Amino acid sequence: QVQLVESGGGLVQAGGSLRLSCASSGSLFNFYTMGWYRQAPGKERELVADITVSGTTNYADSVKGRFPISRDAAKNTVYLQMNSLKTEDPAVYYCKASLHTRQYWGQGPQVTVSS
């Protein structure tokens, strides 16, 4: 079982930055692909970015160049640095760990952007 604890959400002005963190319990962090997803009201949950064990990254077109994802194996933590936030970025942001058919989700911090 993997538990994911997220932090770093909040309110920021458009153009500002926030960093989300997702700390994973257990000793298998280095085997999981880690990702960030978001869900805005009335919309489906969508992939924001993910990163494999080897460090290969994948981004949604809407955040490329703005939201770098990274992972720290020593801390069992994955980060999402959100820069140049836009008014279309507000959502609940969820951390996900996946390995084959196993999937674990965090609780989802809220990110709000004011204009």
Chimera marker file (.cmm) of the C-alpha trace (Angstrom):
<marker_set name="trace">
<marker id="1" x="0.000" y="0.000" z="0.000" r="1" g="1" b="0" radius="0.5"/>
<marker id="2" x="1.223" y="3.480" z="-0.895" r="1" g="1" b="0" radius="0.5"/>
<marker id="3" x="0.079" y="6.640" z="0.807" r="1" g="1" b="0" radius="0.5"/>
<marker id="4" x="0.564" y="9.973" z="-0.904" r="1" g="1" b="0" radius="0.5"/>
<marker id="5" x="0.546" y="13.200" z="1.061" r="1" g="1" b="0" radius="0.5"/>
<marker id="6" x="0.385" y="16.399" z="-0.937" r="1" g="1" b="0" radius="0.5"/>
<marker id="7" x="1.148" y="19.956" z="0.074" r="1" g="1" b="0" radius="0.5"/>
<marker id="8" x="1.658" y="23.352" z="-1.473" r="1" g="1" b="0" radius="0.5"/>
<marker id="9" x="-1.727" y="24.313" z="-2.844" r="1" g="1" b="0" radius="0.5"/>
<marker id="10" x="-3.300" y="27.696" z="-2.223" r="1" g="1" b="0" radius="0.5"/>
<marker id="11" x="-4.201" y="31.033" z="-3.710" r="1" g="1" b="0" radius="0.5"/>
<marker id="12" x="-1.884" y="32.932" z="-6.033" r="1" g="1" b="0" radius="0.5"/>
<marker id="13" x="-2.221" y="35.826" z="-8.433" r="1" g="1" b="0" radius="0.5"/>
<marker id="14" x="-2.102" y="35.228" z="-12.158" r="1" g="1" b="0" radius="0.5"/>
<marker id="15" x="1.508" y="35.161" z="-13.281" r="1" g="1" b="0" radius="0.5"/>
<marker id="16" x="2.661" y="33.871" z="-9.921" r="1" g="1" b="0" radius="0.5"/>
<marker id="17" x="4.123" y="30.543" z="-8.883" r="1" g="1" b="0" radius="0.5"/>
<marker id="18" x="3.346" y="27.668" z="-6.558" r="1" g="1" b="0" radius="0.5"/>
<marker id="19" x="5.138" y="24.418" z="-5.886" r="1" g="1" b="0" radius="0.5"/>
<marker id="20" x="3.225" y="21.257" z="-5.134" r="1" g="1" b="0" radius="0.5"/>
<marker id="21" x="4.878" y="18.403" z="-3.282" r="1" g="1" b="0" radius="0.5"/>
<marker id="22" x="3.765" y="14.811" z="-2.981" r="1" g="1" b="0" radius="0.5"/>
<marker id="23" x="5.486" y="12.612" z="-0.438" r="1" g="1" b="0" radius="0.5"/>
<marker id="24" x="5.118" y="8.861" z="-0.800" r="1" g="1" b="0" radius="0.5"/>
<marker id="25" x="5.206" y="6.328" z="2.006" r="1" g="1" b="0" radius="0.5"/>
<marker id="26" x="6.827" y="2.933" z="1.632" r="1" g="1" b="0" radius="0.5"/>
<marker id="27" x="10.025" y="1.765" z="0.033" r="1" g="1" b="0" radius="0.5"/>
<marker id="28" x="8.837" y="1.332" z="-3.551" r="1" g="1" b="0" radius="0.5"/>
<marker id="29" x="8.861" y="4.972" z="-4.628" r="1" g="1" b="0" radius="0.5"/>
<marker id="30" x="11.663" y="4.315" z="-7.086" r="1" g="1" b="0" radius="0.5"/>
<marker id="31" x="9.549" y="1.786" z="-8.958" r="1" g="1" b="0" radius="0.5"/>
<marker id="32" x="6.540" y="4.012" z="-9.549" r="1" g="1" b="0" radius="0.5"/>
<marker id="33" x="5.740" y="6.425" z="-12.314" r="1" g="1" b="0" radius="0.5"/>
<marker id="34" x="4.594" y="9.577" z="-10.564" r="1" g="1" b="0" radius="0.5"/>
<marker id="35" x="2.155" y="12.035" z="-12.013" r="1" g="1" b="0" radius="0.5"/>
<marker id="36" x="0.097" y="15.108" z="-11.366" r="1" g="1" b="0" radius="0.5"/>
<marker id="37" x="-3.478" y="15.381" z="-12.558" r="1" g="1" b="0" radius="0.5"/>
<marker id="38" x="-6.020" y="18.136" z="-12.141" r="1" g="1" b="0" radius="0.5"/>
<marker id="39" x="-9.765" y="18.422" z="-12.119" r="1" g="1" b="0" radius="0.5"/>
<marker id="40" x="-11.649" y="21.676" z="-12.471" r="1" g="1" b="0" radius="0.5"/>
<marker id="41" x="-15.356" y="21.975" z="-11.616" r="1" g="1" b="0" radius="0.5"/>
<marker id="42" x="-17.508" y="20.397" z="-14.283" r="1" g="1" b="0" radius="0.5"/>
<marker id="43" x="-14.529" y="18.949" z="-16.108" r="1" g="1" b="0" radius="0.5"/>
<marker id="44" x="-12.899" y="15.561" z="-16.237" r="1" g="1" b="0" radius="0.5"/>
<marker id="45" x="-9.656" y="14.818" z="-14.487" r="1" g="1" b="0" radius="0.5"/>
<marker id="46" x="-6.736" y="15.371" z="-16.825" r="1" g="1" b="0" radius="0.5"/>
<marker id="47" x="-3.045" y="14.613" z="-16.859" r="1" g="1" b="0" radius="0.5"/>
<marker id="48" x="-0.829" y="17.598" z="-16.133" r="1" g="1" b="0" radius="0.5"/>
<marker id="49" x="2.565" y="15.912" z="-16.111" r="1" g="1" b="0" radius="0.5"/>
<marker id="50" x="4.209" y="12.653" z="-15.198" r="1" g="1" b="0" radius="0.5"/>
<marker id="51" x="7.708" y="11.344" z="-14.684" r="1" g="1" b="0" radius="0.5"/>
<marker id="52" x="9.010" y="7.819" z="-14.924" r="1" g="1" b="0" radius="0.5"/>
<marker id="53" x="11.565" y="6.138" z="-12.718" r="1" g="1" b="0" radius="0.5"/>
<marker id="54" x="14.248" y="6.929" z="-15.288" r="1" g="1" b="0" radius="0.5"/>
<marker id="55" x="13.240" y="10.591" z="-15.334" r="1" g="1" b="0" radius="0.5"/>
<marker id="56" x="11.368" y="10.693" z="-18.617" r="1" g="1" b="0" radius="0.5"/>
<marker id="57" x="8.740" y="13.402" z="-18.452" r="1" g="1" b="0" radius="0.5"/>
<marker id="58" x="5.458" y="13.950" z="-20.230" r="1" g="1" b="0" radius="0.5"/>
<marker id="59" x="3.385" y="17.144" z="-20.196" r="1" g="1" b="0" radius="0.5"/>
<marker id="60" x="-0.005" y="18.346" z="-21.225" r="1" g="1" b="0" radius="0.5"/>
<marker id="61" x="0.301" y="20.923" z="-23.993" r="1" g="1" b="0" radius="0.5"/>
<marker id="62" x="-1.355" y="23.527" z="-21.803" r="1" g="1" b="0" radius="0.5"/>
<marker id="63" x="1.458" y="23.443" z="-19.225" r="1" g="1" b="0" radius="0.5"/>
<marker id="64" x="4.551" y="22.731" z="-21.314" r="1" g="1" b="0" radius="0.5"/>
<marker id="65" x="7.300" y="25.145" z="-20.451" r="1" g="1" b="0" radius="0.5"/>
<marker id="66" x="5.488" y="26.364" z="-17.327" r="1" g="1" b="0" radius="0.5"/>
<marker id="67" x="5.090" y="23.372" z="-14.948" r="1" g="1" b="0" radius="0.5"/>
<marker id="68" x="8.266" y="21.310" z="-14.670" r="1" g="1" b="0" radius="0.5"/>
<marker id="69" x="7.884" y="18.032" z="-12.802" r="1" g="1" b="0" radius="0.5"/>
<marker id="70" x="10.707" y="16.476" z="-10.821" r="1" g="1" b="0" radius="0.5"/>
<marker id="71" x="11.297" y="13.715" z="-8.323" r="1" g="1" b="0" radius="0.5"/>
<marker id="72" x="13.685" y="13.239" z="-5.421" r="1" g="1" b="0" radius="0.5"/>
<marker id="73" x="14.335" y="9.580" z="-4.715" r="1" g="1" b="0" radius="0.5"/>
<marker id="74" x="16.070" y="10.314" z="-1.409" r="1" g="1" b="0" radius="0.5"/>
<marker id="75" x="12.939" y="12.048" z="-0.131" r="1" g="1" b="0" radius="0.5"/>
<marker id="76" x="10.359" y="9.824" z="-1.858" r="1" g="1" b="0" radius="0.5"/>
<marker id="77" x="8.832" y="13.011" z="-3.171" r="1" g="1" b="0" radius="0.5"/>
<marker id="78" x="7.628" y="14.335" z="-6.498" r="1" g="1" b="0" radius="0.5"/>
<marker id="79" x="7.257" y="18.028" z="-7.190" r="1" g="1" b="0" radius="0.5"/>
<marker id="80" x="5.286" y="20.173" z="-9.594" r="1" g="1" b="0" radius="0.5"/>
<marker id="81" x="6.671" y="23.669" z="-9.958" r="1" g="1" b="0" radius="0.5"/>
<marker id="82" x="3.867" y="25.802" z="-11.346" r="1" g="1" b="0" radius="0.5"/>
<marker id="83" x="5.083" y="29.021" z="-12.940" r="1" g="1" b="0" radius="0.5"/>
<marker id="84" x="3.275" y="31.730" z="-14.870" r="1" g="1" b="0" radius="0.5"/>
<marker id="85" x="-0.041" y="30.555" z="-13.499" r="1" g="1" b="0" radius="0.5"/>
<marker id="86" x="-3.059" y="31.468" z="-15.575" r="1" g="1" b="0" radius="0.5"/>
<marker id="87" x="-6.715" y="31.916" z="-14.744" r="1" g="1" b="0" radius="0.5"/>
<marker id="88" x="-7.433" y="28.638" z="-16.549" r="1" g="1" b="0" radius="0.5"/>
<marker id="89" x="-5.153" y="26.661" z="-14.222" r="1" g="1" b="0" radius="0.5"/>
<marker id="90" x="-7.310" y="26.552" z="-11.062" r="1" g="1" b="0" radius="0.5"/>
<marker id="91" x="-8.332" y="23.032" z="-10.105" r="1" g="1" b="0" radius="0.5"/>
<marker id="92" x="-7.848" y="20.345" z="-7.549" r="1" g="1" b="0" radius="0.5"/>
<marker id="93" x="-4.443" y="18.868" z="-8.250" r="1" g="1" b="0" radius="0.5"/>
<marker id="94" x="-3.964" y="15.171" z="-7.534" r="1" g="1" b="0" radius="0.5"/>
<marker id="95" x="-0.758" y="13.221" z="-7.199" r="1" g="1" b="0" radius="0.5"/>
<marker id="96" x="-0.751" y="9.701" z="-8.586" r="1" g="1" b="0" radius="0.5"/>
<marker id="97" x="1.626" y="6.779" z="-8.242" r="1" g="1" b="0" radius="0.5"/>
<marker id="98" x="1.322" y="3.980" z="-10.763" r="1" g="1" b="0" radius="0.5"/>
<marker id="99" x="3.029" y="0.684" z="-11.389" r="1" g="1" b="0" radius="0.5"/>
<marker id="100" x="1.488" y="-1.743" z="-13.848" r="1" g="1" b="0" radius="0.5"/>
<marker id="101" x="-2.134" y="-2.072" z="-12.696" r="1" g="1" b="0" radius="0.5"/>
<marker id="102" x="-1.596" y="-0.472" z="-9.308" r="1" g="1" b="0" radius="0.5"/>
<marker id="103" x="-2.674" y="3.131" z="-8.881" r="1" g="1" b="0" radius="0.5"/>
<marker id="104" x="-2.643" y="5.301" z="-5.786" r="1" g="1" b="0" radius="0.5"/>
<marker id="105" x="-3.984" y="8.835" z="-5.465" r="1" g="1" b="0" radius="0.5"/>
<marker id="106" x="-3.360" y="11.683" z="-3.110" r="1" g="1" b="0" radius="0.5"/>
<marker id="107" x="-6.058" y="13.797" z="-1.545" r="1" g="1" b="0" radius="0.5"/>
<marker id="108" x="-5.789" y="16.687" z="-3.949" r="1" g="1" b="0" radius="0.5"/>
<marker id="109" x="-4.842" y="20.222" z="-2.834" r="1" g="1" b="0" radius="0.5"/>
<marker id="110" x="-6.807" y="23.108" z="-4.304" r="1" g="1" b="0" radius="0.5"/>
<marker id="111" x="-5.021" y="25.635" z="-6.484" r="1" g="1" b="0" radius="0.5"/>
<marker id="112" x="-6.760" y="28.962" z="-7.008" r="1" g="1" b="0" radius="0.5"/>
<marker id="113" x="-5.569" y="31.740" z="-9.302" r="1" g="1" b="0" radius="0.5"/>
<marker id="114" x="-6.855" y="35.280" z="-8.983" r="1" g="1" b="0" radius="0.5"/>
<marker id="115" x="-6.831" y="37.682" z="-11.907" r="1" g="1" b="0" radius="0.5"/>
<link id1="1" id2="2" r="1" g="1" b="0" radius="0.2"/>
<link id1="2" id2="3" r="1" g="1" b="0" radius="0.2"/>
<link id1="3" id2="4" r="1" g="1" b="0" radius="0.2"/>
<link id1="4" id2="5" r="1" g="1" b="0" radius="0.2"/>
<link id1="5" id2="6" r="1" g="1" b="0" radius="0.2"/>
<link id1="6" id2="7" r="1" g="1" b="0" radius="0.2"/>
<link id1="7" id2="8" r="1" g="1" b="0" radius="0.2"/>
<link id1="8" id2="9" r="1" g="1" b="0" radius="0.2"/>
<link id1="9" id2="10" r="1" g="1" b="0" radius="0.2"/>
<link id1="10" id2="11" r="1" g="1" b="0" radius="0.2"/>
<link id1="11" id2="12" r="1" g="1" b="0" radius="0.2"/>
<link id1="12" id2="13" r="1" g="1" b="0" radius="0.2"/>
<link id1="13" id2="14" r="1" g="1" b="0" radius="0.2"/>
<link id1="14" id2="15" r="1" g="1" b="0" radius="0.2"/>
<link id1="15" id2="16" r="1" g="1" b="0" radius="0.2"/>
<link id1="16" id2="17" r="1" g="1" b="0" radius="0.2"/>
<link id1="17" id2="18" r="1" g="1" b="0" radius="0.2"/>
<link id1="18" id2="19" r="1" g="1" b="0" radius="0.2"/>
<link id1="19" id2="20" r="1" g="1" b="0" radius="0.2"/>
<link id1="20" id2="21" r="1" g="1" b="0" radius="0.2"/>
<link id1="21" id2="22" r="1" g="1" b="0" radius="0.2"/>
<link id1="22" id2="23" r="1" g="1" b="0" radius="0.2"/>
<link id1="23" id2="24" r="1" g="1" b="0" radius="0.2"/>
<link id1="24" id2="25" r="1" g="1" b="0" radius="0.2"/>
<link id1="25" id2="26" r="1" g="1" b="0" radius="0.2"/>
<link id1="26" id2="27" r="1" g="1" b="0" radius="0.2"/>
<link id1="27" id2="28" r="1" g="1" b="0" radius="0.2"/>
<link id1="28" id2="29" r="1" g="1" b="0" radius="0.2"/>
<link id1="29" id2="30" r="1" g="1" b="0" radius="0.2"/>
<link id1="30" id2="31" r="1" g="1" b="0" radius="0.2"/>
<link id1="31" id2="32" r="1" g="1" b="0" radius="0.2"/>
<link id1="32" id2="33" r="1" g="1" b="0" radius="0.2"/>
<link id1="33" id2="34" r="1" g="1" b="0" radius="0.2"/>
<link id1="34" id2="35" r="1" g="1" b="0" radius="0.2"/>
<link id1="35" id2="36" r="1" g="1" b="0" radius="0.2"/>
<link id1="36" id2="37" r="1" g="1" b="0" radius="0.2"/>
<link id1="37" id2="38" r="1" g="1" b="0" radius="0.2"/>
<link id1="38" id2="39" r="1" g="1" b="0" radius="0.2"/>
<link id1="39" id2="40" r="1" g="1" b="0" radius="0.2"/>
<link id1="40" id2="41" r="1" g="1" b="0" radius="0.2"/>
<link id1="41" id2="42" r="1" g="1" b="0" radius="0.2"/>
<link id1="42" id2="43" r="1" g="1" b="0" radius="0.2"/>
<link id1="43" id2="44" r="1" g="1" b="0" radius="0.2"/>
<link id1="44" id2="45" r="1" g="1" b="0" radius="0.2"/>
<link id1="45" id2="46" r="1" g="1" b="0" radius="0.2"/>
<link id1="46" id2="47" r="1" g="1" b="0" radius="0.2"/>
<link id1="47" id2="48" r="1" g="1" b="0" radius="0.2"/>
<link id1="48" id2="49" r="1" g="1" b="0" radius="0.2"/>
<link id1="49" id2="50" r="1" g="1" b="0" radius="0.2"/>
<link id1="50" id2="51" r="1" g="1" b="0" radius="0.2"/>
<link id1="51" id2="52" r="1" g="1" b="0" radius="0.2"/>
<link id1="52" id2="53" r="1" g="1" b="0" radius="0.2"/>
<link id1="53" id2="54" r="1" g="1" b="0" radius="0.2"/>
<link id1="54" id2="55" r="1" g="1" b="0" radius="0.2"/>
<link id1="55" id2="56" r="1" g="1" b="0" radius="0.2"/>
<link id1="56" id2="57" r="1" g="1" b="0" radius="0.2"/>
<link id1="57" id2="58" r="1" g="1" b="0" radius="0.2"/>
<link id1="58" id2="59" r="1" g="1" b="0" radius="0.2"/>
<link id1="59" id2="60" r="1" g="1" b="0" radius="0.2"/>
<link id1="60" id2="61" r="1" g="1" b="0" radius="0.2"/>
<link id1="61" id2="62" r="1" g="1" b="0" radius="0.2"/>
<link id1="62" id2="63" r="1" g="1" b="0" radius="0.2"/>
<link id1="63" id2="64" r="1" g="1" b="0" radius="0.2"/>
<link id1="64" id2="65" r="1" g="1" b="0" radius="0.2"/>
<link id1="65" id2="66" r="1" g="1" b="0" radius="0.2"/>
<link id1="66" id2="67" r="1" g="1" b="0" radius="0.2"/>
<link id1="67" id2="68" r="1" g="1" b="0" radius="0.2"/>
<link id1="68" id2="69" r="1" g="1" b="0" radius="0.2"/>
<link id1="69" id2="70" r="1" g="1" b="0" radius="0.2"/>
<link id1="70" id2="71" r="1" g="1" b="0" radius="0.2"/>
<link id1="71" id2="72" r="1" g="1" b="0" radius="0.2"/>
<link id1="72" id2="73" r="1" g="1" b="0" radius="0.2"/>
<link id1="73" id2="74" r="1" g="1" b="0" radius="0.2"/>
<link id1="74" id2="75" r="1" g="1" b="0" radius="0.2"/>
<link id1="75" id2="76" r="1" g="1" b="0" radius="0.2"/>
<link id1="76" id2="77" r="1" g="1" b="0" radius="0.2"/>
<link id1="77" id2="78" r="1" g="1" b="0" radius="0.2"/>
<link id1="78" id2="79" r="1" g="1" b="0" radius="0.2"/>
<link id1="79" id2="80" r="1" g="1" b="0" radius="0.2"/>
<link id1="80" id2="81" r="1" g="1" b="0" radius="0.2"/>
<link id1="81" id2="82" r="1" g="1" b="0" radius="0.2"/>
<link id1="82" id2="83" r="1" g="1" b="0" radius="0.2"/>
<link id1="83" id2="84" r="1" g="1" b="0" radius="0.2"/>
<link id1="84" id2="85" r="1" g="1" b="0" radius="0.2"/>
<link id1="85" id2="86" r="1" g="1" b="0" radius="0.2"/>
<link id1="86" id2="87" r="1" g="1" b="0" radius="0.2"/>
<link id1="87" id2="88" r="1" g="1" b="0" radius="0.2"/>
<link id1="88" id2="89" r="1" g="1" b="0" radius="0.2"/>
<link id1="89" id2="90" r="1" g="1" b="0" radius="0.2"/>
<link id1="90" id2="91" r="1" g="1" b="0" radius="0.2"/>
<link id1="91" id2="92" r="1" g="1" b="0" radius="0.2"/>
<link id1="92" id2="93" r="1" g="1" b="0" radius="0.2"/>
<link id1="93" id2="94" r="1" g="1" b="0" radius="0.2"/>
<link id1="94" id2="95" r="1" g="1" b="0" radius="0.2"/>
<link id1="95" id2="96" r="1" g="1" b="0" radius="0.2"/>
<link id1="96" id2="97" r="1" g="1" b="0" radius="0.2"/>
<link id1="97" id2="98" r="1" g="1" b="0" radius="0.2"/>
<link id1="98" id2="99" r="1" g="1" b="0" radius="0.2"/>
<link id1="99" id2="100" r="1" g="1" b="0" radius="0.2"/>
<link id1="100" id2="101" r="1" g="1" b="0" radius="0.2"/>
<link id1="101" id2="102" r="1" g="1" b="0" radius="0.2"/>
<link id1="102" id2="103" r="1" g="1" b="0" radius="0.2"/>
<link id1="103" id2="104" r="1" g="1" b="0" radius="0.2"/>
<link id1="104" id2="105" r="1" g="1" b="0" radius="0.2"/>
<link id1="105" id2="106" r="1" g="1" b="0" radius="0.2"/>
<link id1="106" id2="107" r="1" g="1" b="0" radius="0.2"/>
<link id1="107" id2="108" r="1" g="1" b="0" radius="0.2"/>
<link id1="108" id2="109" r="1" g="1" b="0" radius="0.2"/>
<link id1="109" id2="110" r="1" g="1" b="0" radius="0.2"/>
<link id1="110" id2="111" r="1" g="1" b="0" radius="0.2"/>
<link id1="111" id2="112" r="1" g="1" b="0" radius="0.2"/>
<link id1="112" id2="113" r="1" g="1" b="0" radius="0.2"/>
<link id1="113" id2="114" r="1" g="1" b="0" radius="0.2"/>
<link id1="114" id2="115" r="1" g="1" b="0" radius="0.2"/>
</marker_set>
